[in-house]
Structures are given as structure tokens and as C-alpha cells.
Amino acid sequence: MRFRKRTILLVLALCATCALALLPGMLMPEKEERYHQHLERKEDVARVCEHDDGTFCSHLPLLYVDTGGQKIPGRAYYDEDGNRLLETAPNGEDFITVSIKVTDREGGNNHLTDTPTLETPAQMNIRGQSSRHFIKYGYSLTLVDENAKNAPAEMMGMDAHHDWVIHGPILDKTLIRNYMWYNIGGEIMEYAPNARFFEMFVNGKYEGLYLMVERITAGDATSRLNLSVNKKNNTFTGYCVRLDRGSNEIKDLDTFSMYTEKTNMILNLVYPGTNNITPELKAAIQAEFSEFERMLYSADFNDPTKGYSAYIDVDSFVDYLLINEFTSNYDAGRVSTYLYKDVDGKYKFCIWDFNSACDNYQEAPVDRNGFLLPGGVWFEMLMQDEAFVERVIERYAELRKTYFNEQYLIEYIDATVEYLGPAIDRNFVRWDDAFIYDLLIPIERNPDTYEEALGDLKGYLRERIDWMDRNITMLRTYIVHRKK
């Protein structure tokens, strides 16, 4: 009897110990399962749907835009002095108000004559830096009500918001780079923008295959980033910044890395937006981010208690580095680079823009046999720390078994292409000069067919995996051992 009692007490003690060990994980909210459109909806519809009367039919969502005869502003042009300017609307605004209809039926194909699942006014303009010069544009889309106030709504199965990006792939002849890496990044990191393929009509004209993408900004508990500001009290529990070419005087920050010229780019506020920025809020955010940077560039940057780990989510920085190194995403850490600080109080990265990734950078080939980020702002210091470098190496080994696995990636490409099916052909009928429209320099880099574009992407991945497998431990050469 005594033996049984001791045994029961021992079991209870072990159970209590296990419960305590699991408690932090039990208290953490579970990461939502990532929605991959080509996997979730592949059985819902017949990819080939034809009607004898010529009615347009697609297994993808449809977006119909009616501009009311207006020209969508935002095209880039140059004046006689060579200055780049952007077209505006007749009233001087950089957007026009349009009417949109979204048709996205569950379990069936979509037609322009179907009852829309979303019908709303919206503000629209052409967006992008270099892409404004391409023949197929990308757009910004802001959903509004009849009073021009933001009017959040669900979009193609994505959580309600008013702010969206329409990506029009033309530099990326595979059409899938952003879709692929946003989704894979969303499996790896805490958050990455959700995205859905669709086909678009503007004023009755078919415009091809596009990707609807969540813009990086604040949302509610189930959507986008968990950030908030109180303009009235000039307080914040989260904000988002972007390293890029600069925005405007209201949004651009002057932080430690800017005035010490650690980077030649400019950090600007993404959230709070222009209407919610006060001088006091801007000054407080600028000072807080500068405090982080001054610590990072100090002699105590890797101190276990007051160093960088007290300011950043280390795993987020590790994953951001690896995703962008794996894809040789040339812009990462230089432009289109987003960091945010949410309610848990540590800086995290959010991935963005893989149009140029996987050796698709427009201006020159990317060296597949090298690392891009270790010498860049912020990472130049992190890579000097042994603990950070070892975590990068360890994490790479973990990802190679899953999302960086060659078979997984090749199958992901093939399954996405299979899902898109006839929409790919329709897109290249609309953009029939896409494969003579050479954007990559030198000209020999441009694929002549869709199959060749896919082959280039797969070939890059195989070569990059092989090189990184053999050289990932070379990151240890960045470690700097300092005297204690």
C-alpha cells in the first residue's frame, strides 16, 4: 500500500513537472494554418470551362474594374530635363475612384454575369518603383464607401481590410514567385502577406492573371500585423517601418543608421499612416528605433541581458535572412525591407517582394555562389555574434528537411502551374509580346518560353541548394571574437 502511494505521488509530481514545462507553449496562441490557394481549391472547380456562346469562365476569382472612363493615374514619365514624374488624375490626386466587382464562388467556376461576392467603390492607382515602366502594371486598391471613407471587406477569402496590392507579374515570366514565397514564408515565419491569384477585367477588357496581396499594415487580431497607436494620447503599442528610397517629410525618419550612414537608404513609417502621425509620435518612434540601433552598433551589442536579444525576435531575423539568402533576393535588407514592433515589444521582420528573387533581378545576374545580407545594415553586427550565426546554421538544417527541401519546392512549382492551368495561356494571349519584351540584363538571361522560365527557376533552386549545403558553415567566418 505504501509502495502504491509513493508511486501515485511520483506520477503526480512528474505530471505537474510536464505541465509546467508545457505551460508557455499552451499559453501561446496557435499559429493559423497557412492557406495555399492551389492546394485548398484544386478540387473545387473544373480548370477548363468553355461555353458555346463565348461567355468568359474561369476557375479563379474574377475582378472587374469600371473606371467610368477615367485613366488610372501613376504611370511614370520623364520631363525634358530627365526628371521622373508620375501622372496624376485631372483633379491633381494620385488616385481615381472606381467601381469594382469581385466574383469568387465556392465550389464553382466564375463568370462575369454571376452575382458578385463583393461590389464596392475603391480608390485605385498604378504602383511600384521600376514596375511603373512595365507594359503590365501593378496597382494599389483601397476599398471605400460612398463617402470615400475606408470600408474594409473580405477579399477572395482573405480577412477583411480596406488596403490591397494588385501584383501584375511581367518581370517574373513564371508568374508565381511572389505567390510561392509569400506562402512558404508564411509557413516559416509568424506572418507573411496572404495572396490569391485572380483574373482581371478593366472597362470590359481582359487584362490577364494577377495576384491580390495583403499590404503590410495593421489589422485586427486575425488579420495582418498586431499594431496600434493612439493619436490623441501620442502613444503606441506597435508600429511598422520600411527601409527604402524614402517617402515624404511626414513619414521619413532620421534614425541612428541614417545619420551615421550605415545605410544609404531611408527608414520611413508604414504604420501609423500619414493621417495618424503626429510630431510627438514620430519623435518617440524615431528615438526608440535609434536606441535599438545604437545598442546594436555598440561594444555590448551581444550582451546576454542588455544586447540585441532584448530588442529583437531573434528567430524572426534568422528566418528573414535565410529566406532571402535562399532565394538570392537582391532587394532584401536594402529596399522594400519591413520591420515591425508589435504588442509583444520586440522587432520582427516581414518578407516582401520576390519579383526579383531566384536570379530574376533586372539589372544583372545575381551570384548564386555567395551571401548577400551579412554585410548589410543590422546584419553586419548580428553576424559577428557566434550565437546568432550558429542559430542561422542550425535553422538552415531544419528548413532543408521541410520548406527548403528540393522535392517539396519542385512539386510546389508544378502543382501551382497545374492549378493555374488555362489562366496562364489566357494571360500570355493578352500579353502576347511578354517573351519578346526583354527586361533582364544582359538580354541572354530572358527566357523565350514559359517552359524555359520554369526551367530557369527550378535550375536556380537546385544550384542554390547545392551551394548553400556546401557553404552554410562558412557564415562562421563573419564571427568576431572579442576580448572579454
ABEGO torsion letter per residue (X at the ends): XAAAAAAAAAAAAAAAAAAAAAAAAAABBBBBBBBBAAAAAAAABBABBBBAAGBBBBABBBBBBBAGGBBBBGBBBBBAAGBBBBBBBAAGBABBBBBBBBBBBBGBBBBAABBBABBBBBBBBBBEBAAAABABBBBBBBBBBAAGBBBBBBBGGBBBBABBBBBBBAABAAGAAAAAAAAAAAAABABBBBBBBBBBBBGGBBAEBBBBBBBBBBBBAABEBBBBBBAAAGBBAEBBBBBBAEBBAAABBBBAAAAAGABABBBBBAOBBAAABBAAAAAAAAAAAAAAAAAAABAAAABAAABAAAABBAAAAAAAAAAAAAAGBAABGABGBBBBBBAAGBBBBBBBGAAABGGABAABBBBABBBAAAABBGAAAAAABAAAAAAAAAAAAAAAABAABAAAAAAAAAAAAAAAEAAAAAAAAABAAAAABBABOBAAABBABAAAAAAAAAAAAAAAAAAAAAAAAAAAAABBBBBX
